[in-house]
Amino acid sequence: MPLPPLGVPGLRRRAGEALLRRVAGPTAHEKRTRIHGTPGPRWFAPERPVRVVHGDASMYIGGLAALLLQSLHPVAMAAVSAHSGFQGDPWGRLQRTSTFLAVTTFGTSEDAERAVLRVRRVHERVVGTSPDGVPYRASDPHLLTWVHAAEAYCFLRAHQRYGRHPLGPDGLDGYVADMAHVARRLGVTRPPETRDELVKCIAGYRPELRATAESRATTRFLLAHPPLPRPALLPYSLLAAAAAELLPPWARSAVDLPVATRLLLPVARPGGRAVTAAIRWASSAVPVVETPPYVSPPP
């Protein structure tokens, strides 16, 4: 692909391309073409809330907040630390996660089913024992529900605070219901279906949540020592503060935030708005393949 020209338009395009490849990998354009350009039935119609939320720049803040919140479950965190290798290959893990979200949200039903099957096969192989001696398996519906609920909760909170088009009351419940559609396919037996159920689900896990050596290491890695080039550190620090501030107060206290992140909490919201605006500015210079007309999946 030829390099874009110099000047503001060229800078914008370069920034958009760099961001896309960082998040989606070196074959980002090929993935986009397949996800958005392949004809066929899809799980979600264009107007569904899940498409609004997952297509917005606020997902950058919501995704980081979800990782911080998820890390507070000692058993789930033990499984991640032992099997994911995210510190050794953080961008690879981000690219796999972002691709899964994109395929299940925007891709064809066939590709979405394949993506879910791949994840379930990985989960079946992830078994072990936590440092506290608790046996775990990644396919355990209880752990899957926690991971799912933390993601949905943080994605939705980020969108309502930093999204370009925050959802109305019906949209909030619609988003949780859309996410439940994917969760059931991943093995979650009783995912929350409404925003109230989602809040209650998160609250129900609180007795199990606490900081551990693994969660503290994850927080330091994500917030204090991110694997980023120097020019990206300032905007990332603002994004990190916005993600931390997004957490419920009890979770924010438990996460053990680095000093730099705590100092930025008073400006987290304006900083978060500035970063999401910059991401939208850059991303809009990289066009998305036109999606074929929506076809509902067979019953």
N, C-alpha and C positions, 0 to 999 in steps of 0.2 A: 504494500500500500504506500503511495507517495506521501511524503511529509507535507503537512499543511503549510501555507505561506506564513511569513512573519507578520507582525502587527497584532492588533487586538483580536481580530477573528482567528488568526493562526494560533495565537496563544490560547484562546478559548478552546479551539479544536484539539490542540496538543494536550491541554489539561484534561479534557473529556476523554480522550483516547487513553491517557495514562491511568485515569481513574477506572475506566472500564476494564482495562487489562489487569489492573491490580486486583479488582474484585472478581472478575469472571475468568481470568487466565489468558494465556496467549492465543487461544482459539475463540476469544470472546465473540467476534463477529460471526463466526460459523455457528456458534451456539445460538446467538440471537436470531439468525436466519431460520434455523430449525424451529426454535421455540415459537417465534412470532409469525413465521411465514408458511409453516406447514399446514395445509388444509386438513380439516377433520373435526370431529366433536371435541369439545372441551368441558372440563368439570364446571367452569364458572363462566357465566355470561359477562359481556363487557361491563355492564352496569353494577356487577356485584361488589360489595364493599371490600372484599379481599383484594380485588384488583386495584382499587383506589389506594388502599394502604400500602400494598407491596410494590406499587409503582412509584412511590413518593420518596424523596430524598430523606425524609425523616427516619427511614429504615436504618440508616447508618447509626443514628443515635439509639434507636430501639434495639438494634442487634447487639450493640455493645452492652446496653443495660441488661439485656436478657442473659448474656454470658455471666455478668456479675451476679445477677440474682440466682441463676442456676447453680453457681459455684457454692452456694450456701447449703446445699444438700450434701452431707458428707459422703453418702454412698454413691450418689450420682457423680460427685466430683472425683471419688476414688476410681471409678470406672473410666472417666475421661483422662485422668492423669496416667493411668496404667496402659490405656489402649489407643487413645486418639493421636498421640504424638503431636499435639497442636503447637507446642513450643518449638519443636524441631522443624515443623512445616506449617506455620500459622497461615500463610497465604494460601497454601493448598487446601487447608481445611475451610477457610473462608470461601474459596472458589467453589468447593464442593457443596457447601451449604447454600450459597447464593444461587447456584445452578439448580439445586433441588427446589428451592422456593420458586424460582422463575418457571421451572418446568411444571410444577404442580399448580401454579397459579395461572399461567398464561399458555402453557403448551397443550398439545393434544391429549385426549384422555388416554390414548395408547402409550404415549411417552410418559405421562404422569404415573400410570400403573407400573411401568418398567422401573421408573425412578424409585417408587415406593418399595418394590420387590428387592431392589439392590440394597436399600437401607435395611430392610428386614433381615436380609441374609447376613449383613454385617453385624446387626444386633445379636443374632443367634450365636455368633462366634465370640461375643464379648462376655466372658464370665470370669469371676475371680472373687477375691476377698478383700475387704477394705482394711486399712491399718488398724481399725478397731475390732477386726475379726468377724465382720458381718459379711456373709456371702452375698454376691449380687450376680445378676444377669441383666444385660441391657434390654432384653425383651420383656422384662418384668412390667406388666401394665401399670403398677404403682409408680415406678421410676419414669416410665414413658409419659404418664399423665403429668408429673411434675415438670419435666422438660417442655412438654407441649404448653402447659398453662403459663409457665414463666415467659415463653416466647410470645404467646398471644397477648398476655398482659402488657409486656413491655412494648411490643410493636404498636399496640393500640394506644397506649399512653403517649408514646412518642408522636404518633400521628395526630392525636388530638391537641398536642402542644405545639408541634413544629410542622405539621402537614399543611400543604397548600389549601386543601379543602377538607377541614375537619368534618367528621361524620355527625349526623343527627342521631337522636335516640334510636330510631329503627335501624340505622346503619351500624350502630354499636353492637346491637344484638345480632344483626346480620353478619358482621365480621366474625364474631365468636362462633356462629353457626357454620360459616364457611370453613373456618379453621378446624372445627370438629369433624367436618367431612373428610379432611386429610388425616386427622388424628386417628380416626377409626380404622383407616386403611393401614396405618402404621402399627396398630395393635393396642391403641388406647380403648379400653372397653366402655367407659362412660365419660366421655369428654364433656366439659361444660358447653351449654348451648346458648346461653345468654350472658350479658356482661355481669349481671348480679351473680350468676352461678360461677363465673370465672373468678370474681373477687372472693367468693366463699371458698372456692377451691384453693386459691393461694393461701387464704387464712387457715385452712385445714391442715396445711403442711407446716405451719410455723413451729409446732413443737419439735419437729424433726430437724429444723434448720439451725446451723451454727457455723462459725468460722473454723476452719481447720488449717493445718500447715499447707495443704494442697490449695485451698481457696485463697490463702494469703499469697502464695506464690503466683497464682493465676492473676490476682489483682495487681501485683507488682509488675508482672509481665505485660498485662494489658494497658495499664495506666502509667506506670513509671518508666518502663523500658520497652516501648513498642518498637518493632523492627521496621523503622521508617527512615527515609532520608531526612537530613536536617531541615530543609525548607518546609517539610510537612509537619514538623513537631508542634509548632504553635497552633495551627488550626486543629490538629488532632487533640492537643491539650484542652482546647475549648469544647470539642466534641466529647471528650472524656468527662469533663466536668458536667456537661449537659446530661450525659448518660447516668452519672452518679446521682445527680440531683433529681433525676426522674424516678429513682427508686423510692419505695415507701421509707419513711424515716427509720423504722426498725431495721430494715435491710441495709440502709445506708450506714447506720452505726455499726452493723455487724461486719460489713465488708472490709473494714480496716483500710480506708483510703490513704494514699500517699499524701504527704504534706502539700505538694504542689497542687494536687486536685482539690484538696480542702480549701486552699486559699482562693481558688477560682470559683467556688460554689456561689458566692454573691453575684457573679456576672454570668452564671451558667446559662440562664435563659436568653439574654441578648447574644451571648456567644453562640449558643445553639442555633438561634435564628440566623446569625451571620454565616455560620458554617453551612447550614442547609441551603441558604440562598446561594452561596458560592458553588455548592455541589450542583444545584439546579442550573446555574449559569453555565457551568462547564459541560454538564451532561447533555443539555439541550443542543449542543453543537454536534453531537454524534447521533444521527438519525436512527430510529428504530424501524426495522422492516415492517411494512404494512401488514397487519393481521388479516387473514382471509375472513369472509363473512362467518359469523358465529353459527355453529351447528350444535344443537343440544345432543348430549350423549343418549344412547338408547336406554330405555328404562330397565 
